[in-house]
Amino acid sequence: MTQTLPVLPAVAEHYCDQRGYPDGVAFMDGQYLPMSEAKISVLDWGFLHSDATYDTVHVWNGRFFRLDLHLDRFFRGMERLRMRIPYDRETIESILRNCVALSGHKSSYVEMICTRGSSPTFSRDPRQAENRFIAFAVPFGSVANKEQLERGLHVAISETVRIPPKSIDPSIKNYHWLDLVKGLFDAYDMGAETALILDANGHIAEGPGFNVFVVKDGSLRTPAFGVLPGITRRTVFDLCSEIGLSATAADISRTEIKAADEVFITSTAGGIMPVTRIDDAPIASGHVGFITRQLMDLYWQKHDEPAWSSVVDYPCL
Ligand SMILES: *Cc1c(COP(=O)(O)O)cnc(C)c1O
């Protein structure tokens, strides 16, 4: 069942006059809304139980980057959580494009969400819930600011253990973030800017919304176990095979990450971002590494290539 999508008249009328919405545009309950008007019920199980999956993709210089991979992951997540929405993949893609076009932002952070919703009869049975789809496009924001991208991030390793895969399948992008948020506060307490937390075996897992890579003797490694398989992480593998670097997914111990030649983190919110300090010590010389910089440059170059990106049509700009 696929619905046609009405455009909220208020948005449609003012759209070309005011040339976009600085705070972004959302789509929910079949309508496009200015971001400040996009609100959900406190009874939604997405809010009450974190019963939701989502994905984020970015638009850079008016082009989506690897949108197909994000849609694949989002649909896989919904299927595994047994969620159903009345929109097919093409419709969702056009909703996302419309949110970006209406917002007017050429560089945008675009999120699609499916929550369990709630049951009209207040049943506690999740099968009775009407699942809810929400999308929005807001201005692009990065995990690392400009200065941090230049000099590299200062990261602390928290003792917090990431929620294990047997509890929550990490390949379903989710909002179970209390472990990651605890890690962040630990990192702030240690004077760092962001955190890495551990897997159940005490190896490095990931951070709040990003994966991590180490470079040692010219080869790259990223944790295999208990992490979200990021699209940016996948992109690093693709870039490595293009330029002939070896990259593998395998355990990384705390000792190994501190002894690495280079460390970087990866996320749709910021791309490939260098790390030059972990806990109290610099990584190697404490400067952004050569391979990290090479991959960062290549990553942003790919944003203009049709094989990796697709153009957004902004009819009023
Ligand atoms: C989204 C996310 C990442 C990064 O994934 P990308 O697809 O590269 O943005 C890493 N870890 C967690 C827990 C995430 O939610």
PDBQT file of the ligand as one rigid body, heavy atoms in Angstrom, charges set to zero:
ROOT
HETATM    1  C1  LIG A 401      25.353   5.723  12.782  1.00  0.00    +0.000 C 
HETATM    2  C2  LIG A 401      26.344   5.091  13.678  1.00  0.00    +0.000 A 
HETATM    3  C3  LIG A 401      27.678   4.896  13.295  1.00  0.00    +0.000 A 
HETATM    4  C4  LIG A 401      28.245   5.449  11.998  1.00  0.00    +0.000 C 
HETATM    5  O1  LIG A 401      27.592   4.966  10.871  1.00  0.00    +0.000 OA
HETATM    6  P1  LIG A 401      27.604   5.770   9.485  1.00  0.00    +0.000 P 
HETATM    7  O2  LIG A 401      26.701   4.973   8.611  1.00  0.00    +0.000 OA
HETATM    8  O3  LIG A 401      29.001   5.817   9.004  1.00  0.00    +0.000 OA
HETATM    9  O4  LIG A 401      27.076   7.155   9.790  1.00  0.00    +0.000 OA
HETATM   10  C5  LIG A 401      28.507   4.182  14.150  1.00  0.00    +0.000 A 
HETATM   11  N1  LIG A 401      28.064   3.714  15.334  1.00  0.00    +0.000 NA
HETATM   12  C6  LIG A 401      26.790   3.904  15.752  1.00  0.00    +0.000 A 
HETATM   13  C7  LIG A 401      26.367   3.367  17.063  1.00  0.00    +0.000 C 
HETATM   14  C8  LIG A 401      25.900   4.599  14.940  1.00  0.00    +0.000 A 
HETATM   15  O5  LIG A 401      24.646   4.797  15.360  1.00  0.00    +0.000 OA
ENDROOT
TORSDOF 0
